[in-house]
């Protein structure tokens, strides 16, 4: 029995020593790298967040309304509200972010992809932005890897606080995301008290200069194209400007992501067709870990090949203050009055994300195969000529690939598509022809759709899921571009 207590005491001492060393090491790291950390990310500011959230009129009224509706005491309602806030608030750890998170994110992304970023718009913005400016990165959502990719590319500039969905509320991801400054949000959760707490928290960190990242589409795209933007988080951020003391400039930074391979592409297209995901979050985590582990050993044996490009670009920053000046209804107390201006702002942001959308070899090649869907094969020369045609036509698009000719881009795409068994050779070597694998038409359309502009998607309509009963019989035969579409707004 004594030995057990000795082990427990030793463990407590080691943990205390580690915490003490960690804090000193973190402070030393911050001074040596001259890292600026948003003060509201630090744990000692949690009491201040609590004070500002529960001192607001909106939260007090929401607590009272909850107590009345659920016939509980105000104390019980307040307890529930504090539970919501504890769930949301991050536990940013400087040491975890820069000594653990940065190397891991860099290692994973460079292991899986050839990572590219266009930083010029950010440098120009940072040069002209006034001191105290708050920046919110508004990002399109392709993959759950988006969180890691953008954070990896911005480590040297900022530490980004993400609004993270419920998918990451599984051990140990829940702790990791909170240590890295992320805050959890419950999507499709309609409890008014919860949303009052979330809104006030977002407004509090926005007013206090915390640099955030939000996914304006609300979830992952299932058909590869842009989705209809959600207004909730954008509304919370803009409403921070109703505080007359918040005079610092507020900017939205449109951030655009594109991949040669989205890790979840097959699951996403199947979900679109009505096949519900049956695996639990822990099973998904275990599958991901197994996937990385196996490919790590494949790389040691020189058998692993990266999945092509993962590219991040930035659109023109949008001044929220200037938008409010020209559209004052966006701060109206009633949401229905705010909604038209809020939708307009969301569309402006999506337009900038769309303008910055980078081209990748696989997405461009998929688009070409999609345009020749009525043919049994496409010659290699036709593919190269089509790529050159797009290069001449899309002079306003972002081309960050190191491949500069049609032949080079086709070779880069071909290597990935053959590896994934998405294309097949149909001709002799001297006059090679190619076709897309008929069993993988969903993925062809998924990657082709990723190059549609936001205006094109809006005119086409927002893709809807098929009923599950229909998808069971037709999942392998219904291209993403052929299903019924909902009219755009």
Secondary structure as UniProt FT lines:
FT   HELIX           2..33
FT   HELIX           39..41
FT   HELIX           43..45
FT   HELIX           46..54
FT   HELIX           57..70
FT   HELIX           74..88
FT   HELIX           94..95
FT   HELIX           96..101
FT   HELIX           102..112
FT   STRAND          114..117
FT   HELIX           120..128
FT   TURN            131..132
FT   STRAND          134..139
FT   TURN            144..145
FT   HELIX           146..154
FT   TURN            155..157
FT   STRAND          161..164
FT   HELIX           166..168
FT   TURN            171..172
FT   HELIX           173..179
FT   TURN            180..181
FT   STRAND          183..184
FT   TURN            187..188
FT   HELIX           192..207
FT   TURN            208..209
FT   STRAND          212..215
FT   TURN            216..217
FT   HELIX           232..238
FT   HELIX           239..242
FT   TURN            244..245
FT   STRAND          250..259
FT   TURN            263..264
FT   HELIX           265..272
FT   TURN            273..274
FT   HELIX           281..300
FT   TURN            301..302
FT   STRAND          309..314
FT   STRAND          318..319
FT   HELIX           320..326
FT   HELIX           328..331
FT   HELIX           335..355
FT   HELIX           361..371
FT   TURN            372..374
FT   STRAND          378..379
FT   HELIX           380..393
FT   TURN            395..396
FT   HELIX           406..419
FT   TURN            420..421
FT   STRAND          423..425
FT   HELIX           429..431
FT   STRAND          433..436
FT   HELIX           438..440
FT   HELIX           441..449
FT   TURN            450..451
FT   HELIX           454..460
FT   STRAND          462..463
FT   HELIX           468..474
FT   TURN            475..477
FT   TURN            480..482
FT   STRAND          485..486
//
